């Protein structure tokens, strides 16, 4: 096989290699730019994308989603990414918790309700459903409800939850 030429790398083949590495190596994730998903990890047999914040949410709110492999591949092809230890996945450093620890604390990848504004889970705080002026029906913890009520964003009275 002396005449065998090495294959030329493409953005897609590099992304596929990175995905293989993420699948095969525990405790690492891909960090991309600030648009779209900031971090992606392969854990428990699924691709998970996370990012902090949002248009109206506190900066520590973690938004997450389970992604299909094609979405992850496209993300890696289109974005400059680096592979980092999950223990270094922070919004800004230094910080006590990583995005993955924050996501776990907020039950991002569990079937649990969360406060619309701060992300606190029903596992750690009581949540009530309220009608907001712009967002419709949303679950809030008592602290966030007070903040939104003071800003006149909550319509009078809690919403009746159906059983």
Secondary structure, DSSP 8 states (H G I E B T S, - for coil): -TT-------HHHHHHHHHHHHHH-TTEEEE--SSS-SEEEEETTEEEEEEE--SSS-TT-EEEEEE-HHHHHHHHHHS--EEEEGGG--SSSS-SS-HHHHHHHTTTTSS--B-TTT--BTTTS--EEEEETTTEEEEE-HHHHHHHHHTT-EEEEE-----
